[in-house]
């Protein structure tokens, strides 16, 4: 998919207009950003916006997040356990202390694998 982010009022207006006119290519809208299908048409629309607003439009190629290949089991288990904790107001740092779950520092230091 292509993530298109706008940084000016005019670019946002034109992104909105493109999204309305080409709904079949728009995967999702986020106000000042949108996801376009990874097709020639999606690239064409993104590049049109870049040409019209060269300093106010950013385009990034994205791929869906796969929790099973993009994270290890410890991270998935920690997230599941934290969401089923007995006390909803317990911060993660306190929840993970004294357990096998990764610390907040370890999670912050762990990079996700690069895109293939």
ABEGO torsion letter per residue (X at the ends): XBBBBBABAAAAAAAAAAAAABAAABABBAGABBBBBBBAAAAAAAAAAAAABAAABBBBBBBBBBAAAABBAAAAAAAAAAAABABAABBAAAAABGBABBBAAAAAABBBBBBX
